[in-house]
Amino acid sequence: MPKLTFLGAAGNVTGSRYLFEDTHTQLLVDCGLYQEREFLSRNWDPSPLEPAKIEAVLLTHAHLDHIGLLPKLVRDGFKGRVYATDATLEMAEVMLLDSARIQEEDADAKKRRHRREGRSGPYPEEPLYTVEDAQACVPMFRPIEYGKPVAFDGTTAVFADAGHVLGSAMIYLEFKSGRAERTICFSGDIGRPERPLQDAPSLPRSTLDYLVIESTYGDREHPPAEEVEGKLGDIINETVNRGGNVIIPAFALERTQELLFYLKRLLASGRVARLPVYVDSPMAIKLTEIFTRHPELWGGEIDNYRKGSPFEFGGLKLTASASASRAIADDRSPAIIIAGSGMATGGRIKHHLINNISRAESTILFVGYQARGTLGRVILSGTTPVRILGREYEVKARIEQVPGLSAHAGRSELLDWASSFKRPLKQVFVTHGEEDIEKEFAGELARRTGWPVTAPEYGQSFDL
Ligand SMILES: [Zn+2]
């Protein structure tokens, strides 16, 4: 009997990884990195699956919590193919190489720091995987288009637009259970209507047997999109008037491009006066190039900006090199600095936080989801002092959040999407949310639909 095992994003948000197996084949849907501090050690767990037996990995989209363990899977013996849309694969290459470089640098820095402090840390001082491991993934990549079926031994996969980020997909698997034809949908991360760069997520197929649905914002509604631009403009103007910098930890994928799009409009309308805007992230710069190369995947409001780049304006400074990045600290005039990582768990943002977090005139602005245990969440929760790169810093900067920028559906958007099926589902699995949110959302969806809905635990398997 076909079986589904939850190897991540079960009781937590990151580490999406689901194993589908039947007598003919094993398929892995997503292979994500754990990013919440309390679950980081799972990244190092000896693989709970047999990589050599997996026929293919199907990726919903290029965020690291959906692809970031791929290099480890390959190192551990995976020899199959990796399927995703071409934009997802182009971005995955950039993301995985960057992740590997950060893994190597972090392990190295940790080793040196622990030597100095005479202690050993909670995680191995060896990188989770290397740049070489990440490079080994690329020849396995096979691009596929939305709506074009890919056949495996006994199972067919079809990708559909999820409206979450460029090239994002929900994945349908059609398989046989005994003599019955069955379909399961993995929602991946579900986007929202009325986002600047993406169309609304595609409606689910009207008939389905099983659904694995994310619940990141299963407990919250998002403010209307039009409030985002106004709040962003107000925060920038107030910070500039105080003579401070606006420091924005931002995901390189989609969030940075959304910010640039909003900033272009704020500047064009005169709501914000021209100022230096740094994109201090080689990865975000590369991903913006990929974005620009795929206008066929654009949606939402960006459609009206096809003449010229929707992401370029006067004052924009792309700092790819390390020396250009360091020089930002010398810029004394108020500036906006966008850098990764999005949850401040690594990357150049840490240096900008160090330079600004104790300055009352600066603002740390969060524009994305901050998972429990990440530095971003710690700062957002009002903790002071905070520990960054091994030192403590008093938090004096203004801490702000613009929540409406989310690329994830809010509670009622998720509920509406998930209850639109014409035929009752055999089972719904709620994943990719904090444990209490998953459980509450599962209860609400079950009440609304009368279907069996469960929030699986890490490692739990179900017959399909
Ligand atoms: Zn995502």
Residues whose N, C-alpha, C, O or C-beta is under 5 A from the ligand:
A	BS01	ZN	H63 D189
